[in-house]
Amino acid sequence: MFEKILVANRGEIALRVIRAAREMGIQSVAVHSTADADAMHVRMADESVCIGPPASTDSYLSIPAIIAACEVTGAQAIHPGYGFLSENANFVQIVEDHDLTFIGPTAEHIRIMGDKITAKDTMKKLGVPCVPGSDGGVPNLQEAKRLGAEMGYPVIVKATAGGGGRGMKVAGSAEEMESAFLTARAEGKSNFGNDEVYIEKYLTTPRHIEIQVFGDGKGNAVHLGERDCSLQRRHQKVFEEAPGPCISPEERAAIGKVCADAVARINYIGAGTIEFLYENGEFYFIEMNTRLQVEHPVTEAIFGVDLVREQIRVAEGLPMSFTQDDLEINGHAIEVRITAEKLPEFAPRPGRITQFHAPGGLGVRMDSALYDGYSIPPYYDSLIAKLIVHGRDRASALSRLNRALGELIVDGIDTTVPLFHALLQEPDIHSGEYNIHWLEKWLETNLQG
């Protein structure tokens, strides 16, 4: 059993890990930049270590500083949360080289799934359905145009090391291919240091469906159903729910088994998410995230499990505390991501919180590191809170979300709360009739600057 875990992250996800550790009787170490000295995760942890100045490259992304923090505190394991170093295979290898435990997948699995071409090839071999596209990287514009003509437009050009919507460009015709190809390569190079791209068929009205998987590293794995993350802005998720309103029990069982079997065959350890585009009853693999997802609470709500606790258990070498037969869906859950941004342009608006009140009541969970008087630093992601609701069915969850949003108070800064109030007035949201393009089109009409 671990006695002490270092949490290599900040904000609400750092708090999430600290809480799970405390329930397990494990001490926690928070790391922080100078900008986060007064952050809630620092206050809540048993110990804290300052690891550098505000810039994340000099603090939360500084591998030597994090390893040193483990050495001075005696932490035996590191939980990366999500973002920052959570999917950095080099970091995992360094952690293991220092006789520490990384609470997550192996460096090999992170490396395989971190390259989208290798990930797609691996998933094909494991029997996971994939989007039609190039067999590997596309070396030049001439080959890109040939593939576009062969597959039929529209197609999407993607940076192999891309993520978060960067390095992804749609070409609707041969004339648009040159701009899409060159822009995707440039974004891949500037954001990820890798200008290799590949091409896939662009689905016109898909939903974004992801399957939560969990493995023990010993050939055993389960799936915990799906989440629908189709409401997105610039490829960034803003509203997630489970189970998906368009997925039948038969489809869930079938694709879930495919995903669980795939990760079991490679001895995957810990939490992972296999993401798909879903259109006309078909699933098409797009990527695998080898970490805990931002939206993991909706899965926890409908299955009654603690995914962080399970991550820690299997990292210690213990078996999972549930089997596939133990996992039954109970009700419906929704999460909305609340950011410190000003509408309609979604411009970041860090600042001081003059008043904060979290909603409560049956079926309401608020994952946030806010408190009265806290000053949100301008150096990091604008996500400030995740509001999660759980109801006996989708209609009751939506009603509970509306009520909880009405109780939430975040004064002193601009937030995206008004966006969710507006969305809950839309018939398509209540019917579940939307795809990954719906929100962008709605914003163009309803939130003009």
N, C-alpha and C positions, 0 to 999 in steps of 0.2 A: 504493500500500500504506500502510495506517495504520502510524504509528510508535508511537502511544500511545493506549490506550483507557481511558476512565474507566468503572468499574463502579458504577452507581447502585443498589446493593443491599447486602445483608449475608448472613451465614450461608453455607449450603452452595451456594446458587446463585451467590453472588459468587465463591466458590472455583472453581466449575465454569467460569465465564467466564474467570477469571484463568488457569486451567490451559490452556484452549484457546488463549488469546492467547499464552502462553509457548511453546506448541508451534509457533505460527506465527511466532515471533520478534518479537512485538509486546509492548511494555512495557505494564504495567497500573497504574492508579491506583485505590486503594481509598478510598472515603469512609466515614466512620464518625461515630457520635454519641459523646458522652463515655462512655456506658455500654458502648460496644464498642471502647474503646481497646486492649484486650488480645485482641480477637477474632482468629480464625485468618485470616480474609480480609485483615485489616490486616497481619498478619505475612507473608503469602505474596505480597502485591503488591509491585511495584517501588517504588511511592510510596504515601503515604497522606495524607489531608487530613481533619481534624476539621471537621464541618459543622454542629455544634450540640449541644444538650442531649439527654437520653434520649428525650423524646417524639418520635415519628416525624413529627408535624406540624411540628416545629421542626428536623428534621434530614433524614431520608430522603425526606420529602415537601416539603422546602424547595427550590423550583426556583431561586431566586436563589443559594442556597448551592452547589448543584450546578453551576450555570453558572460561578460564581466559581471553583470548584475546577478546572474545565477551563481557565479562563483563567490561573490561577497555575501550573498544571503543564504547560500546552501540549498537553493531550489533544485529539485531533482528532475523536473519536467517543465516543458514550455507549452502553453496553449496559445496558438497564434490568433484566435478569433477569425475574422475574415478581413480581406484586404491586406495592406502592408506586406508582410512576409509569409502570409498563410499558404501561398502556392509557389514558394521559391524553393526549388529543389536543392540549390546550393546551400541555402540556409539549413535545410533539414539534414544534409550531409554533415555540415559543420557541427550542428547540435549533437548528432550521434558520435562524431569524432571526439567530442568533449565528454563522452560518457553520460550524456543527458538524454532524456526521452522527449521526442517530439510527439505531441498529442494530435495525431492526424495520420495521413497516409505516408507511405514510404517515399523517399526521394525519387525512386524509379517510377512509381505511379504518377507522381506529380509531373515529372518530366515528360512522360508519355502523353498525358492528357493536356499538358500545357501547350503542346504544339498541335494545332488543329488538324493538320494533315495526318500526322502520326496517330492522333486520337481517332480520327475517322477511319483510318485503315485498320486500327486495332478493333474498333467496334464492329466493323464489317466482318472481321474474322470471328468475332464472338457472337455473331448472329443478330446484331442490333441493326434495325433498318435505318438507312442513311439517305440524305438528300442527293439526288443525281448531281454529279459534278465532275471536276477534273480529278484524275487519279493522284495528283500530287501538286507541287508548286508549278505555277505557270511562268515560264522563263521570259517571255517577251510579249509585246503587243500583238504581233502577228498570230501567235498561238492563241492568245486571248480571243481575238476576233474569230478565229477558226472554231474554237469551242463554243462561242456565243451563237454562231450560225448553226452548229451541230445540235446544241441543246434547245435552241429557240429562245428568243428574248421574251420577257426580261430575265436577266441573270444578275447575280450579286458577286462582286469582287471583294474578297476578304483577306486581310493580313493574317498570316498563319499564327502570329503571336498576338493578335488583336484581342480586344475586350472592351466592355463598357461602351460599345457603339463606335469606337475609334477604329479606323482602318477598314471600314465597310462602306462600299459604294455600289449603288444600283445602276445598271446600264439597261435602258429600255429599248435600245436599238444599237445597230452597228456603229452609228454615228456617235453615240454616247459612250462607247467602249473606251476610246482613248482617254478621255477625261477621268472616267471611273477607275481605269487601270492605273494610271499615273498617280492619281490622288490617293488611292488605297495604298500604293507602294510608299509614297512619301509619308503618309500618316503612320504606317507601320515602322518606317525607319526612324521618324522623329519621336514617336511615343514608346517604341519597344526595342529599338536598335536592330530591327530585322525587317527588310523590305520584301521578303518573299510573300507572294499572294497565291490564292487559289480561287477557283470559280465554282459556283453552285447555281442550280436552277433557282430562280426567285419565285417563291410561292406568293400568289396575289392576295389571298384572304385567309392566311393561317392563324391559328391560335398558338400561344407559347405555353406548352405543357412541360412540366419537369417532374421527374420521378425521384423521390428521395430513397436512397439506398443506404444500407449500413452493413459493414462486414467486420468479422473478428480477426482477419488476417490469417485464418487457419482453414480457409475454404468454406466457411459458413457465411451466408449473407441473407438479408431480407430486404423487402421493399416496404415503404410506408406510404403507399398510394402516390397520388399526384397533387401538384399545385398548379393552378391556372394563373399565369403571370402576364396575360395578354395586354393589360392596360399599361402602356409604356409611352414614354416621351423620349425621343432621341435614343432609343434602345435602352433606356433606363426604366426599370420597373417602378411603378408608383402604387399599385393596388394588386394584392395577391390573395388568392383564396384556395381553400381545400375543403372538400374535394372539388374538382373542376365541374362547372355546371353543364358541360357538354359531353362528359365522359361516362360511358355506361359501366356498370359493374363488370361486365364481361370484358370490355376493352381494358379496364383497370387491371384486372387479374392477368390478362394476357401480356400486356406490355410490362407490367410489374415483374412478372416471372422472367421475362426475357432479360430485364435489367439486373435482377437479383442473381440470376444464373451467370450473367456475364462477369459481374464483379467477384462472384465466388470463385470462378475459374482462374482469376488472376490473383487470388488471395488478398484482395483489397481489405484494408483495415480502416475502420472509422466511418465517419459520415461522408457521403458524396451525393452529388445531384447530377442526373443525366437529363439533359435538356433536349427537347424536341420541338419542331414545328409540327402542328397537327392540322390537316386539311382533308376534307372529304373522307373521314374515317381512317386516314393513314397517318402513321407517325414517322417523322424523319429526324434522325439524330443530328444535332448541331454542335454540341460540346458537352464535356463533363467538367463540373467544378469539384475539385478535390478538397473540399473544405465544408465548413458549416455555412449555410446560406443566410443572408439577411432575413429572409422570410421563413426561417425554420419554425418560429412559434406557431404558425397556423397548423403545421403538421403535429406539433406537440399537443395542441389543443384537441384535435379530433381523435388522437390515439392515446392521449393520457400518458405520454412518455417524456422523459427528460433526455434530449439528445446529447447535451453537454456531459451529463453524468455518464451516459453510455460511452462517449468518447474517452473519458477518463478511465472507465472500467477496462475497456479493451486495450488501452495503452499500457495498463498495468499487467496485462496478460490474462485478465479474467474473461469469462464467457459473457456474451450478451445476456441481458436479464429477461429477454423475451424471444419467442420463436415466431415464425410467420403465422402460425395458427393462433397465436395470442393476440394478433393485431386486428382489431375490428374498428371500423370507423364509427364515431359517435358524433352526430350533428355536423355542423358547418362552421368554418372559421374564416375570418377575413382580416387582413393586415393592410393598413395604409401607412406609407412612409411620409412623415412630416419633416420638411426641410426648412431651414432658415433662408428663405428666398422670397423675393418680392414679385408678385404677379402684376402684369401678365408676362413679363419678360423672363421670369425665373432667375433674376439676378441675385447672387448671394448677398445676404444681409446679416452678417455677424453683428453682435452687440450685447448689451447687458440686459438680462432678464429682470424686469422689475416685479413681476408677479407670475408664479407658476402654480397651477392647480391641475393635478392629474385626475381624470375621471375614474370612477370606481363602480362597484355594484357587481351583481352576478354576471359572469362571463366576460369581464372586461380586464384586460392586461395592458399595462403601459410600460414599455421598455424605453427608458430615457435616463440620461445623466444630468438633466436640468434641475436647478433649484433656484429659489428666490435670490437674486443678487449675483447669480453666476454670469460671467462674461464669456460669450462664445468667441473663441479665437478665430481669426480669419485665415488660418493656415491649413485647415483640414476640410474634409468633406462636409457638406452642408446638412447632412442628415442629423436631426436633433432628437427625434422620437419615432417610435413605432407603436401605433395603437392597434391592438389585436382584440377582436371580439369573437365570442363563440356562442352559437345558439343551437337549438334543436334542429333547425333547418335553415336554408339560405335566407328565406324571408325574415325569420326572426333575427338572424345575424345582421342583416342589413338594417333592420329596425333598431337593433342594439347599437350598431355603429353610429347611426344618426343621433341617437340619444347621447352616446359617449362624446361625440364631437361637440355637442351642445354644452357639455359640462367642462370641456377642456379650456383652460385659460393659459395663454402664453403671451404676456404683455412685455413691451419694450422693444420687440423686433417684429419684422414681417415674417409670416410663415405661409405655407401652402394649405393651411386648414380650409380657407374659403373654396379652394378647388374641390375638396371632397364634399363640402356642403352642396356645391353646384352639381357634382356628378350624381349625388343621391337623388336628385330631382329628375334624372333622365330615365325614361322608360327602358332604354336598351340596357342600362345597368341592372335594373330590376329583373329583366327577362334573361339576362346573361347573353344577349345577342351582340357580341362584339368580337373583334379580332385585333391583331397587333397594330393595325393602322387606325383603329377607331379613335383613339384618344388624340392623335396628332390632328386628324381631320376636325374633331370636336373643338380643339383648342384654336384652330384657325378661324372657326366661326364664332366661338363664344368668348375668347379671351384675347381679343385684338388690343394692341397697345395704343 
